[in-house]
Amino acid sequence: MRLFLREQTPLIAVYLSQLLIITLIYRLDGGSTMEVSLYAMLLSTCLLLAYLAFRYISNRSFYERLLTQPDSLDESGGPAQSSPLADSLRNLLTRQFRLYQNDLHSYRHKLEEHIHFINQWVHGMKTPLSVIHLIIQDKDGPPFTAIGDELDRLKKGLDTVLYTARLDTFEHDFYVEQLELAAVVRSVTSEQKRLFIRKRVFPAIAVDSGITITSDEKWLGFVLTQLITNALRYTVEEGRLVHFHGYTEEQGRVILEVRDEGVGIPAGDLPRVFDPYFTGVNGRTFQESTGMGLYLVKQICGKLGHEVEISSEVGKGTAVRIIFSGSAGAGSAGSEPRR
């Protein structure tokens, strides 16, 4: 109703002006009494009210539709009313919606092509890295050790690119199964042994025996690799430990805590550590920080149906806890793997 009145405000203003002029003419002419002037005003007002009532009734759903915010694109059409204004608006919105869908499909197709190219490129780059690793694996000496370390960094960088590109199509690369938590932790720490040796930091695994979780081994392994990389990057003193503590709560939830003895995270940065590209205060000191590690951890765990918590104290270290709810969120056990 308010929108209708706002639209008709100019008409009402013109009508009142007309009414005033007619009244003045009657009075200046002197040939008409006040009763005649009031009668003319009454008739004119009745005509105006009849016109406004007709306009409001014929366009009521149109005004109501304009004031209603759509909850989805499917509700963004015009009002279903057989009036020229409503029909024109509905046709305009329908045309715009089709154009928007065409553009959206075009951009989506380009994005899928780009992701496919990234995946192919990463797989192509992994081949020469594997060849170089095979060439130097029997070689000794500082130069070959340095080359091996740089190969590990390149491999981690390529994996980060690959998993980031696959994140939007997570459901197509997902396989849920029952996993033994201790075996997963030992497997990942064994793969990162070169990094542990280079930093002279040691893993301390304390996972209760018999704990099983429901998750995707490949994606969970990438999450643990990111946590290990962060833990070692921000541990500057040699001889420190990275603790892996797996246990079951009284409520039945399985918890895996990865705790380092590094520099810690300032309290002001903790609320934003899961934001993409956020490096915080430590990012100014450690130039290798990208701000993507914990972001990917949070996103992947969310898709797996796991929760992530973090706590830290400057100078004492950081603890990241993965809480397994017992089932993953994007698939079911035994689904066909797509690697």
URWO-V596007 format. One record per pair of residues at least 12 apart in sequence whose C-alpha atoms are under 10 Angstrom apart, sorted by the first residue. I is the first residue (numbers start at 1). GAP is how many residues later the second one is. Records with the same first field share a line. If there is no record, write none. Layout:
I=GAP + GAP
This chain:
1=55 + 59 + 62 + 63 + 66
2=61 + 62 + 65
3=57 + 60 + 61 + 63 + 64
4=48 + 51 + 52 + 55 + 56 + 58 + 59 + 60
5=47 + 51
7=56
8=44 + 47 + 48
11=37 + 41
12=36 + 37 + 40
15=29 + 30 + 33
16=25 + 28 + 29
18=23 + 26
19=18 + 21 + 22 + 23 + 25 + 26
20=21
22=15 + 18 + 19
23=13 + 14 + 15 + 17 + 18
24=13
25=12
26=14
58=23 + 24 + 25 + 28
59=20 + 22 + 23 + 24 + 25 + 26 + 27
60=19 + 21
61=17 + 18 + 19 + 20 + 25
62=16 + 17 + 18 + 19 + 21 + 23 + 24 + 25 + 27 + 28
63=16 + 23
64=15
65=12 + 13 + 14 + 15 + 21
66=12 + 13
73=24 + 28
74=23
76=14 + 17 + 18 + 21
77=12 + 13 + 14 + 15 + 16 + 17 + 18 + 19 + 20
78=12 + 13 + 14 + 15 + 16
111=54
112=53 + 56 + 57
114=51
115=47 + 49 + 50 + 51 + 53 + 54
116=49 + 50
117=48
118=40 + 43 + 44 + 47 + 48
119=39 + 40 + 42 + 43 + 44 + 46 + 47
120=42
121=37 + 41
122=33 + 35 + 36 + 37 + 38 + 39 + 40
123=35 + 36 + 39
125=29 + 30 + 33
126=25 + 28 + 29 + 32 + 33
129=19 + 22 + 23 + 25 + 26
130=21 + 25
132=15 + 16 + 19
133=14 + 15 + 18 + 19
136=12
145=49 + 53
146=52
148=46
149=45 + 46 + 49
152=40 + 42 + 43
153=42 + 76
156=66 + 69 + 70 + 73
159=63
160=62 + 66 + 132 + 133 + 136
163=56 + 59 + 133 + 137
164=128 + 131 + 132 + 135 + 136
167=129 + 132 + 133 + 136
170=49 + 130 + 133 + 134 + 160
171=132 + 133 + 158 + 159 + 160 + 167
172=158 + 159 + 164 + 165 + 166 + 167
173=43 + 45 + 46 + 163 + 164 + 165 + 166
174=41 + 42 + 43 + 44 + 45 + 129 + 130 + 154 + 156 + 157 + 158 + 161 + 162 + 163 + 164 + 165
175=40 + 41 + 42 + 43 + 44 + 153 + 155 + 156 + 157 + 158 + 159 + 160 + 161 + 162 + 163 + 164
176=37 + 38 + 39 + 40 + 41 + 42 + 128 + 151 + 152 + 153 + 154 + 155 + 156 + 157 + 158 + 159 + 160 + 161
177=35 + 36 + 37 + 38 + 39 + 40 + 150 + 151 + 154 + 155 + 156 + 157 + 158
178=34 + 35 + 36 + 37 + 38 + 39 + 148 + 149 + 155 + 156
179=32 + 33 + 34 + 35 + 36 + 37 + 38
180=29 + 30 + 31 + 32 + 33 + 34 + 37
181=26 + 27 + 28 + 29 + 30 + 31 + 32 + 33 + 34 + 36 + 65 + 66 + 73 + 74 + 75
182=23 + 24 + 25 + 26 + 27 + 28 + 29 + 30 + 62 + 63 + 64 + 74
183=24 + 26 + 28 + 29
184=33 + 34 + 36 + 37 + 40
185=20 + 21 + 22 + 35 + 36 + 39 + 40 + 59 + 60 + 61 + 71
186=17 + 19 + 21 + 58
187=34
188=32 + 33 + 34 + 35 + 36 + 37 + 40
189=13 + 14 + 15 + 16 + 32 + 35 + 36 + 39 + 55
190=13
191=30 + 34
192=33 + 36 + 37
195=33 + 34 + 37 + 38
196=32 + 33 + 36 + 45 + 46
198=34 + 40
199=33 + 34 + 36 + 37 + 38 + 39 + 40 + 41
200=32 + 35 + 36 + 37 + 38 + 39 + 40 + 41
201=30 + 31 + 34 + 35 + 36 + 37 + 38 + 39 + 40 + 41 + 59 + 60
202=30 + 36 + 37 + 38 + 39 + 40 + 41
203=25 + 37 + 38 + 39 + 40 + 41 + 55 + 56 + 57
204=36 + 37 + 38 + 39 + 40 + 41 + 54 + 55 + 56
205=36 + 37 + 38 + 39 + 40 + 41 + 53
206=37 + 38 + 39 + 40 + 41 + 50 + 51
207=36 + 37 + 38 + 39 + 40 + 41 + 48 + 49 + 50
208=37 + 38 + 39 + 40
209=37 + 38
210=37
211=35 + 36 + 37 + 43 + 44
212=42 + 112 + 114
213=40 + 41 + 42 + 111 + 112 + 113 + 114 + 115
214=90 + 91 + 92 + 110 + 111 + 112 + 113 + 114 + 115 + 118 + 119
215=86 + 89 + 90 + 91 + 109 + 110 + 111 + 112 + 113 + 114 + 115 + 116 + 117 + 118
216=88 + 112 + 115 + 117 + 121
218=121
219=78 + 81 + 82 + 84 + 85
220=77 + 80 + 81 + 84
222=74 + 75 + 78
223=70 + 71 + 73 + 74 + 75 + 76 + 77 + 78 + 99
224=34 + 73 + 98
225=68 + 72
226=66 + 67 + 68 + 69 + 70 + 71
227=31 + 32 + 33 + 66 + 67 + 70 + 92 + 93
228=14 + 15 + 16 + 30 + 31 + 32
229=64
230=30 + 32 + 59 + 63 + 64 + 88
231=12 + 27 + 28 + 29 + 30 + 31 + 32 + 33 + 86 + 87 + 88 + 89
232=28 + 29 + 30
233=29 + 30 + 53 + 55 + 56
234=26 + 27 + 28 + 29 + 30 + 31 + 48 + 51 + 52 + 55 + 83 + 84
235=25 + 26 + 27 + 28 + 29 + 80 + 81 + 82 + 83
236=25 + 26 + 27
237=24 + 25 + 26
239=22
240=20 + 21 + 22
241=18 + 19 + 20 + 21
242=16 + 17 + 18 + 19 + 20 + 75 + 76 + 77
243=14 + 15 + 16 + 17 + 18 + 76
244=12 + 13 + 14 + 15 + 16 + 75 + 76 + 77
245=12 + 13 + 14 + 76
246=12 + 75 + 76 + 77
248=75 + 76
249=74
252=72 + 73 + 74
253=70 + 71 + 72 + 73
254=68 + 69 + 70 + 71 + 72
255=51 + 52 + 53 + 66 + 67 + 68 + 69 + 70
256=52 + 64 + 65 + 66 + 67 + 68
257=51 + 52 + 53 + 62 + 63 + 64 + 65 + 66
258=52 + 60 + 61 + 62 + 63 + 64
259=51 + 52 + 53 + 57 + 58 + 59 + 60 + 61 + 62
260=52 + 56 + 57 + 58 + 59 + 60
261=52 + 53 + 54 + 55 + 56 + 57 + 58
262=50 + 51 + 52 + 53 + 54 + 55 + 56
263=19 + 49 + 50 + 51 + 52 + 53 + 54 + 55
264=18 + 47 + 48 + 49 + 50 + 51 + 52 + 53 + 54 + 55
265=15 + 16 + 17 + 46 + 47 + 48 + 49 + 50 + 51 + 52 + 53
266=14 + 15 + 16 + 46 + 47 + 48 + 49
267=44 + 45 + 46 + 47
268=12 + 13
269=12 + 13
270=40 + 41 + 42
271=39
272=22 + 23
273=18 + 19 + 20 + 21 + 22 + 25 + 37
274=17 + 18 + 19 + 20 + 21 + 22 + 23 + 24 + 25 + 34 + 36
275=16 + 17 + 18 + 19 + 20 + 21 + 23
276=14 + 15 + 16 + 17 + 18 + 19 + 20
277=12 + 13 + 14 + 15 + 16 + 17 + 18
278=12 + 13 + 14 + 15 + 16 + 17
279=12 + 13 + 14
294=14 + 16 + 26
297=25
298=24
301=21 + 22 + 23 + 27 + 28
302=26 + 27 + 28
303=25 + 26 + 27 + 28
304=20 + 21 + 23 + 24 + 25 + 26 + 27
305=18 + 19 + 20 + 21 + 22 + 23 + 24 + 25 + 26
306=16 + 17 + 18 + 19 + 20 + 21 + 22 + 23
307=14 + 15 + 16 + 17 + 18
308=12 + 13 + 14 + 15 + 16
309=12 + 13 + 14
310=12
